[in-house]
Amino acid sequence: MSTVEHQTAKDQMIAILQNQPDDSSYDELLRELAAARSIERGLQDAEAGRVVSNDDALLLSRSGRNRDAAVGLAQRSRADPGRRHDSA
């Protein structure tokens, strides 16, 4: 059984950077850090229940609605999981 240590943000960033090739550009390194942070935020959102279904995400992306609309849609979906929400 492995124990997962809670790393500081700085430690996490250093670990990500150390896994990159030595010839990585500044922009490539920043992209890796940003991607890791986006994944972390997404996982936190999922754990907190801030999610929308694939169908609802498609509807939002096609309609050009923003993140606030997605959050509202997710809250309504949790309140009534059997109902399809076509508008936010």
Secondary structure, 3 states (H helix, E strand, C coil): CCCCCCCCHHHHHHHHHHCCCCCCCHHHHHHHHHHHHHHHHHHHHHHCCCCCCHHHHHHHHHHCCCHHHHHHHHHHHHHCCCCCCCCC
